[in-house]
Amino acid sequence: MKYLITPLLLLCCSLAFTQDQATESVTPDFKAFDLKDLEGQMEESGRPWLPFLKVPTLSTGIYTLKVGATDRQQPHDQDEVYYVMKGKAKFEAGGEKSNVKEGSILFVKAEVPHRFYEIEQDLQVLVFFSAAEKEK
């Protein structure tokens, strides 16, 4: 029995170690994404937000809002850049208002309330969150 326990114990420890390594987060040197694939994933999920990259200093995702939708996002604890890939709407941040359309690029400082509103054409927005150190 003692001879059976040792190999089983080694096997269990080995599997646990391998599993820990598999779940360990490693920042890739390079990663490519296909917009059509991401859109497919988003459609399958049925959600308006699809995160697709998260590394220690940056995270990205696609955010969509349909015509007439309400943007329910809350202020974030990271600086943020939006690139409007499709659509037309108005945007408000920190008391400032702007018309946005395909090609618009927006910056919002961390903790500043912001939202898209009066969405005239379905919006598809590429979002970049910075994990950079905050101003003191």
C-alpha positions as protocol buffer text, in pm:
chain_id: "A"
residue {
  index: 1
  type: MET
  ca { x: 0 y: 0 z: 0 }
}
residue {
  index: 2
  type: LYS
  ca { x: 286 y: 237 z: 86 }
}
residue {
  index: 3
  type: TYR
  ca { x: 426 y: 188 z: -266 }
}
residue {
  index: 4
  type: LEU
  ca { x: 92 y: 287 z: -421 }
}
residue {
  index: 5
  type: ILE
  ca { x: 46 y: 603 z: -214 }
}
residue {
  index: 6
  type: THR
  ca { x: 380 y: 760 z: -315 }
}
residue {
  index: 7
  type: PRO
  ca { x: 315 y: 752 z: -694 }
}
residue {
  index: 8
  type: LEU
  ca { x: -42 y: 879 z: -640 }
}
residue {
  index: 9
  type: LEU
  ca { x: 85 y: 1163 z: -423 }
}
residue {
  index: 10
  type: LEU
  ca { x: 346 y: 1255 z: -684 }
}
residue {
  index: 11
  type: LEU
  ca { x: 83 y: 1247 z: -959 }
}
residue {
  index: 12
  type: CYS
  ca { x: -153 y: 1473 z: -761 }
}
residue {
  index: 13
  type: CYS
  ca { x: 124 y: 1722 z: -683 }
}
residue {
  index: 14
  type: SER
  ca { x: 237 y: 1720 z: -1043 }
}
residue {
  index: 15
  type: LEU
  ca { x: -117 y: 1786 z: -1170 }
}
residue {
  index: 16
  type: ALA
  ca { x: -167 y: 2068 z: -920 }
}
residue {
  index: 17
  type: PHE
  ca { x: 164 y: 2230 z: -1022 }
}
residue {
  index: 18
  type: THR
  ca { x: 77 y: 2201 z: -1392 }
}
residue {
  index: 19
  type: GLN
  ca { x: -267 y: 2351 z: -1328 }
}
residue {
  index: 20
  type: ASP
  ca { x: -113 y: 2645 z: -1139 }
}
residue {
  index: 21
  type: GLN
  ca { x: 121 y: 2711 z: -1430 }
}
residue {
  index: 22
  type: ALA
  ca { x: -168 y: 2698 z: -1679 }
}
residue {
  index: 23
  type: THR
  ca { x: -369 y: 2960 z: -1490 }
}
residue {
  index: 24
  type: GLU
  ca { x: -68 y: 3185 z: -1429 }
}
residue {
  index: 25
  type: SER
  ca { x: -100 y: 3511 z: -1621 }
}
residue {
  index: 26
  type: VAL
  ca { x: 178 y: 3568 z: -1871 }
}
residue {
  index: 27
  type: THR
  ca { x: 199 y: 3886 z: -2078 }
}
residue {
  index: 28
  type: PRO
  ca { x: 241 y: 3789 z: -2443 }
}
residue {
  index: 29
  type: ASP
  ca { x: 508 y: 3957 z: -2657 }
}
residue {
  index: 30
  type: PHE
  ca { x: 250 y: 3987 z: -2935 }
}
residue {
  index: 31
  type: LYS
  ca { x: -115 y: 3907 z: -2991 }
}
residue {
  index: 32
  type: ALA
  ca { x: -330 y: 3967 z: -3299 }
}
residue {
  index: 33
  type: PHE
  ca { x: -709 y: 4002 z: -3305 }
}
residue {
  index: 34
  type: ASP
  ca { x: -961 y: 3988 z: -3589 }
}
residue {
  index: 35
  type: LEU
  ca { x: -1251 y: 4230 z: -3561 }
}
residue {
  index: 36
  type: LYS
  ca { x: -1497 y: 3988 z: -3725 }
}
residue {
  index: 37
  type: ASP
  ca { x: -1403 y: 3718 z: -3470 }
}
residue {
  index: 38
  type: LEU
  ca { x: -1450 y: 3963 z: -3182 }
}
residue {
  index: 39
  type: GLU
  ca { x: -1787 y: 4073 z: -3322 }
}
residue {
  index: 40
  type: GLY
  ca { x: -1891 y: 3706 z: -3341 }
}
residue {
  index: 41
  type: GLN
  ca { x: -1791 y: 3650 z: -2978 }
}
residue {
  index: 42
  type: MET
  ca { x: -1983 y: 3960 z: -2876 }
}
residue {
  index: 43
  type: GLU
  ca { x: -2293 y: 3848 z: -3065 }
}
residue {
  index: 44
  type: GLU
  ca { x: -2276 y: 3503 z: -2902 }
}
residue {
  index: 45
  type: SER
  ca { x: -2245 y: 3658 z: -2554 }
}
residue {
  index: 46
  type: GLY
  ca { x: -2542 y: 3891 z: -2605 }
}
residue {
  index: 47
  type: ARG
  ca { x: -2362 y: 4153 z: -2395 }
}
residue {
  index: 48
  type: PRO
  ca { x: -2267 y: 4509 z: -2491 }
}
residue {
  index: 49
  type: TRP
  ca { x: -1910 y: 4474 z: -2354 }
}
residue {
  index: 50
  type: LEU
  ca { x: -1644 y: 4230 z: -2473 }
}
residue {
  index: 51
  type: PRO
  ca { x: -1304 y: 4252 z: -2304 }
}
residue {
  index: 52
  type: PHE
  ca { x: -1038 y: 4091 z: -2521 }
}
residue {
  index: 53
  type: LEU
  ca { x: -699 y: 4188 z: -2382 }
}
residue {
  index: 54
  type: LYS
  ca { x: -581 y: 4241 z: -2026 }
}
residue {
  index: 55
  type: VAL
  ca { x: -215 y: 4284 z: -1936 }
}
residue {
  index: 56
  type: PRO
  ca { x: -66 y: 4459 z: -1632 }
}
residue {
  index: 57
  type: THR
  ca { x: -56 y: 4807 z: -1791 }
}
residue {
  index: 58
  type: LEU
  ca { x: -348 y: 4798 z: -2036 }
}
residue {
  index: 59
  type: SER
  ca { x: -686 y: 4641 z: -2099 }
}
residue {
  index: 60
  type: THR
  ca { x: -905 y: 4668 z: -2407 }
}
residue {
  index: 61
  type: GLY
  ca { x: -1252 y: 4579 z: -2517 }
}
residue {
  index: 62
  type: ILE
  ca { x: -1534 y: 4656 z: -2754 }
}
residue {
  index: 63
  type: TYR
  ca { x: -1843 y: 4837 z: -2631 }
}
residue {
  index: 64
  type: THR
  ca { x: -2166 y: 4851 z: -2832 }
}
residue {
  index: 65
  type: LEU
  ca { x: -2485 y: 5046 z: -2783 }
}
residue {
  index: 66
  type: LYS
  ca { x: -2792 y: 5019 z: -3007 }
}
residue {
  index: 67
  type: VAL
  ca { x: -2994 y: 5316 z: -3132 }
}
residue {
  index: 68
  type: GLY
  ca { x: -3193 y: 5456 z: -2839 }
}
residue {
  index: 69
  type: ALA
  ca { x: -3006 y: 5250 z: -2577 }
}
residue {
  index: 70
  type: THR
  ca { x: -2913 y: 5391 z: -2236 }
}
residue {
  index: 71
  type: ASP
  ca { x: -2544 y: 5391 z: -2147 }
}
residue {
  index: 72
  type: ARG
  ca { x: -2534 y: 5269 z: -1787 }
}
residue {
  index: 73
  type: GLN
  ca { x: -2159 y: 5273 z: -1732 }
}
residue {
  index: 74
  type: GLN
  ca { x: -2021 y: 5422 z: -1412 }
}
residue {
  index: 75
  type: PRO
  ca { x: -1695 y: 5616 z: -1368 }
}
residue {
  index: 76
  type: HIS
  ca { x: -1390 y: 5392 z: -1390 }
}
residue {
  index: 77
  type: ASP
  ca { x: -1082 y: 5392 z: -1170 }
}
residue {
  index: 78
  type: GLN
  ca { x: -851 y: 5404 z: -1475 }
}
residue {
  index: 79
  type: ASP
  ca { x: -792 y: 5656 z: -1752 }
}
residue {
  index: 80
  type: GLU
  ca { x: -973 y: 5556 z: -2067 }
}
residue {
  index: 81
  type: VAL
  ca { x: -960 y: 5618 z: -2442 }
}
residue {
  index: 82
  type: TYR
  ca { x: -1252 y: 5550 z: -2675 }
}
residue {
  index: 83
  type: TYR
  ca { x: -1220 y: 5509 z: -3052 }
}
residue {
  index: 84
  type: VAL
  ca { x: -1559 y: 5516 z: -3225 }
}
residue {
  index: 85
  type: MET
  ca { x: -1547 y: 5252 z: -3501 }
}
residue {
  index: 86
  type: LYS
  ca { x: -1912 y: 5283 z: -3607 }
}
residue {
  index: 87
  type: GLY
  ca { x: -2215 y: 5489 z: -3522 }
}
residue {
  index: 88
  type: LYS
  ca { x: -2324 y: 5833 z: -3421 }
}
residue {
  index: 89
  type: ALA
  ca { x: -2421 y: 5974 z: -3080 }
}
residue {
  index: 90
  type: LYS
  ca { x: -2351 y: 6242 z: -2825 }
}
residue {
  index: 91
  type: PHE
  ca { x: -2100 y: 6202 z: -2542 }
}
residue {
  index: 92
  type: GLU
  ca { x: -2076 y: 6375 z: -2207 }
}
residue {
  index: 93
  type: ALA
  ca { x: -1782 y: 6371 z: -1965 }
}
residue {
  index: 94
  type: GLY
  ca { x: -1705 y: 6598 z: -1674 }
}
residue {
  index: 95
  type: GLY
  ca { x: -1966 y: 6851 z: -1781 }
}
residue {
  index: 96
  type: GLU
  ca { x: -1834 y: 6871 z: -2140 }
}
residue {
  index: 97
  type: LYS
  ca { x: -2046 y: 6754 z: -2433 }
}
residue {
  index: 98
  type: SER
  ca { x: -1941 y: 6637 z: -2777 }
}
residue {
  index: 99
  type: ASN
  ca { x: -2092 y: 6490 z: -3093 }
}
residue {
  index: 100
  type: VAL
  ca { x: -1922 y: 6161 z: -3180 }
}
residue {
  index: 101
  type: LYS
  ca { x: -1916 y: 5956 z: -3498 }
}
residue {
  index: 102
  type: GLU
  ca { x: -1698 y: 5703 z: -3677 }
}
residue {
  index: 103
  type: GLY
  ca { x: -1337 y: 5810 z: -3626 }
}
residue {
  index: 104
  type: SER
  ca { x: -1393 y: 6010 z: -3306 }
}
residue {
  index: 105
  type: ILE
  ca { x: -1133 y: 5959 z: -3034 }
}
residue {
  index: 106
  type: LEU
  ca { x: -1221 y: 6046 z: -2674 }
}
residue {
  index: 107
  type: PHE
  ca { x: -1013 y: 6060 z: -2356 }
}
residue {
  index: 108
  type: VAL
  ca { x: -1174 y: 6036 z: -2011 }
}
residue {
  index: 109
  type: LYS
  ca { x: -970 y: 6077 z: -1694 }
}
residue {
  index: 110
  type: ALA
  ca { x: -1019 y: 5819 z: -1418 }
}
residue {
  index: 111
  type: GLU
  ca { x: -1320 y: 5874 z: -1188 }
}
residue {
  index: 112
  type: VAL
  ca { x: -1488 y: 6127 z: -1422 }
}
residue {
  index: 113
  type: PRO
  ca { x: -1859 y: 6053 z: -1483 }
}
residue {
  index: 114
  type: HIS
  ca { x: -1925 y: 5998 z: -1855 }
}
residue {
  index: 115
  type: ARG
  ca { x: -2178 y: 5846 z: -2094 }
}
residue {
  index: 116
  type: PHE
  ca { x: -2297 y: 5816 z: -2451 }
}
residue {
  index: 117
  type: TYR
  ca { x: -2650 y: 5944 z: -2512 }
}
residue {
  index: 118
  type: GLU
  ca { x: -2891 y: 6028 z: -2796 }
}
residue {
  index: 119
  type: ILE
  ca { x: -2755 y: 5733 z: -2994 }
}
residue {
  index: 120
  type: GLU
  ca { x: -2863 y: 5795 z: -3355 }
}
residue {
  index: 121
  type: GLN
  ca { x: -2675 y: 5505 z: -3518 }
}
residue {
  index: 122
  type: ASP
  ca { x: -2564 y: 5181 z: -3349 }
}
residue {
  index: 123
  type: LEU
  ca { x: -2229 y: 5248 z: -3175 }
}
residue {
  index: 124
  type: GLN
  ca { x: -1929 y: 5020 z: -3180 }
}
residue {
  index: 125
  type: VAL
  ca { x: -1645 y: 5159 z: -2971 }
}
residue {
  index: 126
  type: LEU
  ca { x: -1294 y: 5029 z: -2911 }
}
residue {
  index: 127
  type: VAL
  ca { x: -1199 y: 5101 z: -2548 }
}
residue {
  index: 128
  type: PHE
  ca { x: -851 y: 5121 z: -2396 }
}
residue {
  index: 129
  type: PHE
  ca { x: -807 y: 5131 z: -2017 }
}
residue {
  index: 130
  type: SER
  ca { x: -472 y: 5235 z: -1878 }
}
residue {
  index: 131
  type: ALA
  ca { x: -337 y: 5083 z: -1561 }
}
residue {
  index: 132
  type: ALA
  ca { x: -78 y: 5359 z: -1544 }
}
residue {
  index: 133
  type: GLU
  ca { x: 3 y: 5522 z: -1213 }
}
residue {
  index: 134
  type: LYS
  ca { x: -246 y: 5792 z: -1114 }
}
residue {
  index: 135
  type: GLU
  ca { x: -152 y: 6157 z: -1076 }
}
residue {
  index: 136
  type: LYS
  ca { x: -80 y: 6267 z: -720 }
}
